[in-house]
Amino acid sequence: MFKAVFPGSFDPPTLGHTNIIERASSLFDELVVIVAENRQKRYCFSAEERLEMMNELIKPWKNVSAVIWDSLIVDYMKQENIRLLVRGVRGMDDFSYEFELSMMNKALHPHIETLFMTTDPKYFVLRSSSIKELASFHGDVSAMVPPLVSRALKEKFS
């Protein structure tokens, strides 16, 4: 079986995230979406809320599951014997950051490989931070996030 992970904070999940999940799910026997919990970050949604949203969003793909992880992603991969990490990139800034991160991951666990998937052009400008900011001013984010996320953001900022 060929397994891969797709980690992220998913705060909140966007249509860009679901696009990468959909495309990656067709490439691998199993895809694990890792909802990262970084103790040094401040989140809009708790890890449990993000996992709940993600579990709802991944229902169309039977080979996709989601977990919360609060340590190094490579440690999860090693524990689960998964060698491939999928990362979505929108442009050169994303690629530079992700490339450096992949080199660090490779230094920690040499058997791990990173696959960079470019975003679908229609999701090029979607950033979770921008979406949260727009939602905080009661802007319409319905074209950027799945409906359940749009509702959750409205509730969060009402």
C-alpha positions, 0 to 999 in steps of 0.5 A: 500500500502506498500511503502519504500524509498531508499536514497543516494547521487547517485553521480554517480548511479552505477550498485550496486544501480540499482541492489538494486532498481530492487530487492526492487521494487519487494518487495514493492508496491512503492519505492521512490529513494531519491536523497540526497542533503547534503549542506556539501558535494561536488558532482561531479554531481548536484542534478538535474543531478543525478535526471535526470540520476536516472529518466532515470535508473528507467524507467523499474520499474513502481512502482519506482519514484525519488525525490530530498530531501535536509533535513533529510530523516526521515522528508521526510518519515514522510511527505509522511507517509512512514515507511520503509527505504532500505539501501544497504550494501556491508560489515561490514564497510557499515553495521556498518555505516548504523546500527548507522545511523538507530539507529539515525533515530529510535531515531528521528522517532521511527516508521521508520524501516530500511531494510538492503539489501546485495549487489549482490556479483558481485557489492561488490567493487563498490563505487561511490567515486572510480568510480569517481576517476577512471573516472577522470583518463579516466579509463573504468568504463563501467562495473561499471555504466549504459551506460548513467552514463558512458557517463556523467562521460566521459563528466564531466572529458573530 
